[in-house]
Amino acid sequence: DFFFVLSGFIIMYVHADEIGQPRALAGYLWRRYGRFYLFYWLVLAAVLPVFFLLPHFGYGDERSPDIIVRSIFLLPHPDGRKIIIASWTMVYEVLFYGMFGLLLLNRRLGVVVFVVWMAGCLLVPHSDNYLLNFTFSGMHLRFAAGILACVAIPNGRHAEGRVRGYFDRNVPDMVFDGCHPGFLGKAEERPQIGRAHV
């Protein structure tokens, strides 16, 4: 869960000044999708041949054209199947990046779409339609939580030290007691689990 929250936080931290700036969209798409996909495709290109040479290493469906195409483009699958299992998180990232990109293209449109999307994630019931379930999955609410956390920190986007300080004080709480600060005692009394580098 924290991965998604952190992702939402970082996207807001890095791109907040570009909201409502359509000229920034191309650069945003490259930074979010270009490098993201290139690195992933390199890993996929190294892993995929293994399942053709040594099929017993997988589950047996890694050579399916449907699984391959969905894995290449990080598209959702009805059963969540992927060639690289850990890439399931990236499927959610792809949708989130697109939704956030609307904020850059047009602030009002982006806000309306984002609010409706989040409302859908809260209200749309689970169904037999896997695309509907994916689009309005509760997992997307974690991205929104990260965005809200970034907005809630005074001058957080302009003071890296404050952002890091926030994570130094609160990451242990978020990890151990579900985002309820104070459960483990005062910040100076808690063990430091690490720093968030943004």
N, C-alpha and C positions, 0 to 999 in steps of 0.2 A: 504493500500500500504506500509506503513512504516514498518509493521510487516515483510514483505518479505525482505525489504532492511536491516533491523536490523538482520534478520536471516542470510542473506548472509555475512554481516559484521562479525558476531560472528563466523560462521563456518570458515571463513578465518583467523580470529584472533586466534582461538584455534588450527587449524590444518595446518596452512601454513608451519610449519617446517616439516610436515610429507609428503608433496607433493614429489612424486618420491621415496617414501619409502614403498615398498610393505609389509614389515613386520608390518607396522603400520595399515594396512587395517583392520585386525581382530578387533583390539581395537577400531578403528574408527567406524566400523559397529555396534559394541556393544553399544558404547556411543551414536550413532545417532539413531539406530533402536531398540536395545534391551530394554533400559529403556523407550524409547519413546513409543513403542508398549505395554510394560507391564502396564504402567500407563493408557494408553488409553483403553486397554482391561478391566482393573478393572472398569473403569467408564462405559464402554459399558455393562459389565456384570451386573452392577447395574441398568442400564437404560432399557435394552432390555426386561426384564420380565414385565415391566410396560405396554408395548404395547400389551402384550398377556393377561394380567389381566384386563387392562383398555384400550381397543382399541380406544375408543373415544378421548383419549388424543393425538393421532397422526393424521396423514393424511390418514391413512388407508392402506398404503403399507409397513409399518415397519415390518410386519410379512412375507413379501415376501422373499423366499430363496435367490433370486438374490440380493435384497437390503441388506440382512443380510451378505451374503458372501462378497459383495463389501465393506460393512461397517467394517467388521472384518479386512480385509486386506488393507483397505484404497485405494481401486481401483476406478478409475474414473467411473462415471455413465453417460449415455447419457443425462439425465435430471438433473444431479447434486444431485440426491437423496441420503440422508444419514440418518441413524437412529439418530445420534447426528449431528444436523445441522451445528454446529460450526466446525465440523471436516473437512469441505471442504478445509480449508487452509492446513491441514495436508496431504491431497492427493498431493498437489503441493510440500510440503516438502519432501515426500517420493521420488519423482522423482529427486528433486534437490540433496538430499543426495547421491543418486546413481550416479548421474553425477559427483559430486564432488569426490566421491570415486575413480573414474577412474583416477583422478589426482594423487592420492596416489599410485595406482597400477602401473601407467606408466605416467610420466610427459608429454612426447610428445603426446602419444595417448590421454591422458586426455585433453590437451590443444586443440588439433585438434577437438575432439568430442565436447568440450565445445563451441569453436568458431563456429563450424557448427551449433550447437544447437541454439546458440544465434542469428546467422544469420537467421536461420529458423523462430525463434520467430519474427523477424523483417519483413521477406519477404514472408513467406508462407501465402497465403490468407485464410480466413475463408471458410470452406467447410461443406458438409453434413456429413463428417466423424468425429465423436466426439473424437476418439482417436487421430487423426491428430490435431484437434483443441486444445485438451488438451496438447499434447506433445509440440506444438509450440505456446502455449498461450503467450500473452504479459505479463502475470503475472510473468513468469519466468525471464523477464528482470529485475525485481526488485531485485532478488537474485544477478544478475551480478552487479547491481548498488551498492549493499552492499559490494561485493567483491572489486570493484574498489575503493570504499570509504576507505576501510581498507588499501589497497595498497597505496593510495594517502597520508595517514597520515605518516609522517616520523617516523620510528621506532615505529609505532603504536602497533605492535604486542608485543613489548618488554617493553612497558611503559604504564601500565594500567592507570596511571594518565593522560597521554596525550589523551588516548582514551576517558576517562570520560570527560576530558576538552573539547574535540571536540564536544561531544554530549551536554554538558552544553551550549556551545556557539551556536550550530547550530540546535538542535532539535526544538526550537521554530520556526525557519525559515522554516525548513522542513515541519512542521505541518501546518503552517499558509500560506506560500506562495509558496508551491511546490518546495522546495529546492533552493530558490534563496536567499543566505545569504545577510544580510544587509537591507532587506525590513523593518524589525522592529526596525532598529537603531543599535547602538553599543551594544555589548554583555552585558556590565555592566548596560545598561539602560533597558534591556529586562527582563521580569519576568522569573524566573527559573521554568520550568514545572516539572523538576525532573531529576534524574540521571539515566544513563544507567549502569546497573551492569553486567559486562561480566566476 
